[in-house]
Amino acid sequence: MAALDALRGLAIVAVCLRHFARGAPLTDTQAWTLAALKMGWLGVDLFFVLSGFLITGVLLDAKGRPGYFRNFYERRTRRILPVYAGTLAVLFWLVPAAGPRWAGWVRDVADAQGWFWAFASNVWLASRDAWPLFHAGEHYWSLAVEEQFYLLWPFAVLALSPRVLARASLGIAIAAFAARAGALVDGVSPIAIYVLLPMRMDGLALGAVLAVWRRDGVPPWACRYARPIAVVAAGTLVVLFASLMDPIYHAATQTIGYTAAAVLFMTCVGATWVNPDGRWALWLGNRRALQQLGVYSYGVYVFHVPIYGALERAGLGAVRWITWTGNVWAGQLAFIAIAGGASVGLAALSWHGLESRLLRPRARSMGASTSSSGSGSVVALRGTPSDQPACPTCSVPCVPDGRAEYERTA
């Protein structure tokens, strides 16, 4: 679905801008601009909602078919592991061989590489209560969260009926909020709250609720209150930003803020198919560059931190460009262009040369037919048309109406 690819594109732009915004502000305007870019951590929360939505959808459509577990894990392995493992091999084995200067850059993460290979770097970060000294692979915590979700979620989808799954997912989202609040009371570190799966399940779980609603119908209350809920969630995040500038680890953000982000992005994702002729869905559908960036988003995410970390280690970081240009804005934009361009370029090579090829051989393995387009592989599901009346708010049936028309899995 093109709109979902565009959402991926927005998410990866936000994440990259947070990490690439490295300059020291000299004026209030520069300080607020830098703080706005630092809010790009919300891109990870959008990725979580998208993952919960898409992965749950794939599992629901494969339920009851042969090879449910085998096909799912096999496809996830082909989608995630080659690029991730290849990047780890470069960071942990090749970079240290380049000499002491480069070995020092990756020493923190290389010494803990077992955690990274096991998709448990989030647990490592929580246990040490500190980010690595230099930027190399610390952002893989979110991939660890998603892989841990992939490991457990197929069992939940198989065991529960769709209606019970939706209710359980709503309960999990509430439990994640409660877990963060309890952790703060107990003095758990902000980093642990930020990176551990139980604390970040609200986005994944609310995405799962959307996947069920897409197939079984959107409840009338969700249609009725979606817009005001989204406004409240967005307003909450704006207040946190205006009050705290970069509030990622503040107690208010780690309780209400993370949940507000999950709820806001749930409505953003849902609106792409609930109202496909609406301004939001049409705007996303017309953003070809964002859609293509969304196709490359996994590679961009994997590569962008090692790339900007390597640039900094080589003396070509944002501060150097600001010094050379004599202007904070020009230097920052130059660094964003160089680091961003290198990340997207490498991700494009990875997608066309490796990732898309690995996804082709068994694209029908989850019981769906595929078609390919410029936006990547789209799985077309054999949905059934609804005979039920459409909700006047959503323009889609608010009662069970069969399975989704299509789902994006690549």
C-alpha positions in Angstrom: 0.0 0.0 0.0 1.6 3.2 -1.2 0.3 5.3 1.8 2.0 2.9 4.2 5.3 3.2 2.3 4.9 7.0 2.6 4.4 6.7 6.4 7.6 4.6 6.5 9.3 7.3 4.6 8.1 10.0 7.1 9.2 7.8 10.0 12.8 7.2 8.7 13.2 10.9 7.8 12.2 11.8 11.4 14.7 9.3 12.9 17.5 10.4 10.7 17.0 14.1 11.4 17.1 13.4 15.1 20.5 11.7 14.8 21.9 14.0 12.2 21.0 17.2 14.1 24.4 17.6 15.8 25.2 21.3 15.8 25.4 23.6 18.8 22.7 26.2 18.7 23.8 29.9 19.0 20.3 31.6 19.0 16.9 30.8 20.4 15.6 30.1 16.9 18.4 27.6 16.3 17.8 26.0 19.7 14.1 25.5 19.0 14.8 24.2 15.5 17.3 21.7 16.8 14.9 20.6 19.5 12.2 20.1 16.9 14.5 17.9 14.9 15.4 16.0 18.1 11.7 15.0 18.3 12.4 12.6 15.5 12.5 9.8 18.1 8.8 9.7 17.4 9.7 8.0 14.1 10.5 4.9 16.0 7.1 4.9 17.6 5.5 5.2 14.2 7.5 2.2 13.0 6.2 0.2 16.0 2.6 0.9 15.1 3.3 0.0 11.5 5.0 -3.2 12.5 2.2 -4.3 14.8 -0.4 -3.6 12.1 1.4 -5.3 9.2 2.8 -8.3 11.1 -0.5 -9.0 12.8 -2.2 -8.8 9.5 0.2 -11.3 7.9 -0.3 -13.7 10.8 -4.1 -13.4 10.8 -4.2 -14.2 7.1 -1.9 -17.2 7.5 -3.8 -18.6 10.5 -5.1 -22.1 9.9 -2.9 -22.7 6.8 0.0 -25.1 6.6 3.4 -23.8 7.6 2.1 -21.0 9.8 5.2 -20.7 12.0 7.8 -21.9 9.5 6.7 -19.6 6.7 6.5 -16.6 9.0 9.9 -17.0 10.7 11.5 -17.9 7.4 10.3 -14.8 5.7 11.2 -12.6 8.7 14.7 -14.1 8.6 15.2 -13.3 5.0 13.8 -9.8 5.5 15.8 -8.8 8.5 18.9 -11.0 9.0 21.1 -10.5 5.9 21.4 -6.7 6.1 21.6 -6.7 9.8 24.2 -9.5 10.1 26.3 -8.0 7.3 26.4 -4.6 9.0 27.4 -6.2 12.3 30.1 -8.1 10.6 31.5 -4.9 9.2 31.3 -3.1 12.5 32.7 -5.9 14.7 35.2 -7.5 12.5 36.3 -5.3 9.6 36.3 -1.8 11.2 38.7 -2.8 14.1 41.1 -4.1 11.6 41.5 -0.6 10.2 43.6 0.5 13.1 43.3 1.7 16.7 41.5 4.9 15.9 38.6 2.9 14.3 38.8 0.1 16.8 38.1 2.7 19.5 35.1 3.9 17.6 33.3 0.6 17.9 34.9 -0.8 21.0 31.8 -0.4 23.3 29.5 -2.2 20.9 32.1 -4.7 19.7 32.8 -5.8 23.3 29.1 -6.6 23.7 28.5 -8.0 20.3 26.9 -11.2 21.6 23.9 -9.1 22.7 23.6 -7.7 19.2 23.8 -11.0 17.4 21.1 -12.3 19.8 18.8 -9.3 19.0 19.1 -8.3 22.7 21.0 -5.1 22.5 18.1 -3.4 24.2 18.6 -5.6 27.3 22.3 -4.7 27.2 21.6 -1.0 27.1 19.1 -1.3 29.9 21.6 -3.3 32.0 24.4 -0.7 31.6 22.1 2.3 31.9 24.2 4.2 29.3 24.5 4.7 25.6 27.8 3.8 23.9 30.4 6.5 24.0 30.6 6.7 20.2 27.8 6.3 17.6 27.9 3.0 15.8 25.1 0.5 16.5 23.2 1.7 19.6 20.0 2.3 17.5 19.6 -1.5 17.0 17.7 -1.6 20.2 14.5 -1.0 18.3 15.3 -3.9 16.0 15.8 -6.0 19.1 12.3 -4.9 20.3 10.7 -5.9 17.0 12.5 -9.2 16.8 11.4 -10.1 20.3 7.9 -9.1 19.3 8.1 -11.4 16.2 9.3 -14.3 18.3 6.3 -14.1 20.7 3.4 -12.6 18.7 2.6 -15.5 16.4 1.7 -17.6 19.4 -0.8 -15.0 20.6 -2.4 -14.6 17.2 -2.7 -18.4 16.8 -4.2 -18.9 20.2 -6.8 -16.1 20.3 -9.8 -15.3 18.1 -9.5 -12.0 16.3 -12.0 -10.4 18.7 -10.2 -11.6 21.8 -6.9 -10.6 20.2 -8.1 -7.0 19.7 -9.2 -6.8 23.3 -6.0 -8.4 24.6 -4.0 -6.0 22.5 -5.8 -3.0 24.0 -5.1 -4.5 27.4 -1.4 -4.9 26.6 -1.2 -1.2 25.5 -2.7 -0.2 28.9 -0.4 -2.6 30.7 2.7 -1.0 28.9 1.6 2.4 30.2 1.2 1.0 33.7 4.6 -0.8 33.5 6.3 2.4 32.6 4.6 4.3 35.4 5.5 1.6 37.9 9.1 1.4 36.7 9.4 5.2 37.2 8.1 4.9 40.7 10.6 2.0 41.4 13.5 4.1 40.1 14.1 2.2 36.9 16.4 4.1 34.6 14.9 6.1 31.8 17.0 4.2 29.2 15.6 0.9 30.4 12.0 2.3 30.1 12.8 3.6 26.6 14.3 0.4 25.2 12.7 -2.7 26.8 9.9 -4.6 25.0 7.3 -4.7 27.9 7.6 -0.9 28.2 7.2 -0.3 24.5 4.4 -2.7 23.6 1.7 0.0 23.3 2.6 1.0 19.8 2.9 -2.7 18.6 -0.3 -3.7 20.3 -2.3 -0.8 19.0 -1.1 -1.6 15.5 -2.3 -5.2 16.1 -5.7 -3.8 17.0 -5.8 -2.0 13.7 -5.1 -5.2 11.8 -8.0 -7.0 13.5 -10.3 -4.0 12.8 -9.3 -3.9 9.2 -10.5 -7.5 8.7 -13.5 -7.6 11.1 -14.8 -4.1 11.0 -14.1 -0.9 12.9 -16.1 -0.5 16.1 -18.6 2.5 15.9 -17.0 4.1 18.9 -13.6 4.1 17.2 -15.1 5.8 14.1 -16.9 8.3 16.3 -14.0 9.4 18.5 -10.9 8.8 16.3 -10.5 12.4 15.3 -10.8 14.0 18.8 -8.6 11.3 20.3 -5.9 12.1 17.6 -6.2 15.8 18.4 -5.8 15.2 22.1 -2.8 12.9 21.5 -1.1 15.4 19.2 -1.8 18.2 21.6 -0.2 16.2 24.4 3.0 15.8 22.4 3.0 19.5 21.4 2.7 20.5 25.1 5.5 18.2 26.1 7.8 19.6 23.3 6.9 23.2 24.2 7.5 22.6 27.9 10.6 20.5 27.7 12.1 20.9 24.2 13.7 17.4 24.1 11.4 15.5 26.4 12.3 11.9 25.5 13.4 10.8 29.0 11.1 13.0 31.1 8.7 11.2 33.3 5.7 12.8 31.7 6.9 11.6 28.3 7.7 8.1 29.4 4.2 7.7 30.8 1.7 9.8 28.9 3.9 10.8 26.0 4.8 7.4 24.6 1.1 6.3 24.8 0.0 9.5 23.1 2.5 8.9 20.3 1.2 5.3 19.9 -2.5 6.5 19.8 -1.7 9.3 17.4 0.1 7.0 15.0 -2.6 4.4 15.3 -5.1 7.0 13.9 -2.6 8.0 11.2 -2.2 4.5 10.0 -5.9 3.7 10.3 -6.9 6.7 8.3 -5.0 5.5 5.3 -7.5 2.7 4.7 -10.6 3.8 6.7 -10.9 6.9 4.5 -8.8 6.2 1.4 -10.3 9.2 -0.4 -9.5 11.6 2.5 -6.9 14.3 2.3 -4.5 12.4 4.5 -4.5 9.3 2.5 -4.5 11.1 -0.8 -1.6 13.3 0.3 0.4 10.2 1.3 -0.6 8.5 -2.0 0.9 11.4 -4.0 4.2 11.5 -2.2 6.3 9.3 -4.6 9.6 10.3 -3.0 8.4 9.4 0.5 7.0 6.1 -0.8 10.3 5.1 -2.4 12.2 6.2 0.8 9.7 4.0 2.7 10.7 1.0 0.5 14.4 1.7 1.5 13.6 2.5 5.1 14.9 -0.7 6.7 18.3 -0.3 5.0 18.4 3.4 5.9 17.7 2.7 9.5 20.4 0.0 9.7 23.0 2.1 8.0 22.4 5.7 9.0 24.0 5.6 12.5 27.2 3.8 11.4 27.5 6.3 8.5 27.2 9.4 10.6 29.3 7.9 13.3 32.0 7.1 10.8 31.8 10.6 9.4 32.3 12.0 12.9 35.2 9.7 13.6 36.8 10.8 10.3 36.6 14.4 11.4 33.7 15.2 9.0 30.9 15.6 11.5 28.4 18.4 11.7 30.6 20.6 13.9 33.4 20.4 11.2 30.9 21.5 8.5 29.6 24.3 10.6 33.2 25.5 11.1 34.1 25.3 7.4 30.9 27.1 6.3 31.0 29.6 9.1 27.2 29.2 9.4 25.2 26.9 11.7 22.4 26.4 9.2 24.7 25.8 6.2 27.0 23.4 8.1 24.1 21.4 9.6 22.3 21.1 6.2 25.6 20.0 4.6 26.0 17.3 7.1 22.4 16.2 6.8 22.8 16.0 3.0 26.0 14.1 3.1 25.0 11.6 5.8 21.5 11.3 4.5 22.5 10.9 0.9 25.1 8.2 1.8 22.5 6.3 3.9 19.8 6.4 1.2 22.3 5.5 -1.5 23.6 2.5 0.4 20.1 1.4 1.3 19.0 1.6 -2.3 21.9 -0.6 -3.4 21.0 -3.0 -0.6 17.3 -3.1 -1.6 17.9 -3.6 -5.3 20.9 -5.8 -5.0 20.0 -8.0 -2.1 16.8 -7.5 -0.1 14.2 -7.5 -2.9 15.9 -10.6 -4.4 15.8 -12.5 -1.1 12.1 -11.7 -0.8 11.1 -13.1 -4.2 11.5 -16.9 -4.0 8.7 -17.7 -1.6 6.5 -14.6 -1.8 3.4 -16.9 -1.8 4.4 -18.7 1.4 1.9 -17.0 3.6 -1.0 -18.0 1.4 -1.2 -14.8 -0.7 -0.5 -13.9 -4.3 1.9 -11.1 -5.0 2.4 -8.3 -7.5 5.4 -6.1 -7.8 5.6 -2.4 -8.5 7.9 0.5 -7.9 6.9 0.6 -4.3 8.0 -3.0 -3.5 6.2 -6.2 -3.1 2.5 -6.0 -2.3 0.6 -9.0 -1.1 -2.9 -9.2 -2.5 -5.3 -11.1 -0.2 -8.5 -12.7 -1.4 -10.9 -10.4 0.5 -14.6 -10.7 0.3 -16.8 -7.7 -0.4 -19.0 -6.5 2.4 -22.8 -6.5 2.3 -22.9 -4.4 5.4 -23.8 -0.7 5.5 -20.9 1.7 5.8 -20.4 3.9 8.8 -21.1 7.5 8.0 -18.0 8.6 9.8 -15.5 6.0 8.5 -17.0 5.2 5.1 -16.2 1.5 5.9 -18.3 -1.2 7.5 -18.2 -1.0 11.3 -19.2 -4.7 11.6 -17.5 -7.9 10.5 -17.0 -7.8 6.7 -14.3 -10.3 5.7 -10.6 -9.9 5.3 -8.5 -7.0 4.1 -8.1 -6.3 0.5 -4.4 -6.2 0.6 -1.5 -5.9 3.0 2.1 -4.7 2.7 4.6 -7.2 4.0 8.0 -6.2 2.5 
